[in-house]
């Protein structure tokens, strides 16, 4: 799995102002996860579609409040969190700026710079 080195506030088609990784790929949160304390529930086959955002040490933040970033342990690795929510990439996003996972199953949402769900638009 690829490790992320930075996050940026940007705009994704169909989702408005959202957080992206260092390659411009939209990041998502899952309603079944929990922010306090951070807890992920997407495991096994789920991670084939929703890829956990893994980090090693520090993450560069642009347009995202650094104090809102954190990590949760995930099988010997660290998954990036925003306002406590574990973050994921969607396998259906193939280019920077896409948000094809927005609103999927009414449980997956692009994440805003404050950690909230992005509103479904368009």
C-alpha positions, 0 to 999 in steps of 0.5 A: 500500500502506498504511504501518503506524505501530505494532505491538501484542501482542494475541490473535487467534482461533485463534492465541493471543498474536500481534502486530497492526498499528496497526489490530488486524490480525494479522501473519504470517511466512512459513517460506520467508523468512529472519531472519538476514540478513532476506530476503523471498521473497514477491513478485509474485502472492504479495503480492496475498494476503500484503501486506507490512507497510511502514513509513516511519520509527519504529514504536510498539511495545506489548507487543513488544520494540522491539529485535526490530523492524527493516526489510528493503528491498523495492523502494524501501520498508521492510518491517517485520521482527520478530526478523528475519522480514519481516511480512505481513498476510493478505488474508483477514483482514477484521476486527481479531482475525482470524487466517484465515491461521494455518497456511495452506499449512503455511508462513504463521503469525501471529507472536508478540511474540518473533518465533516462529510462533504455535501453531495452536489451536482 
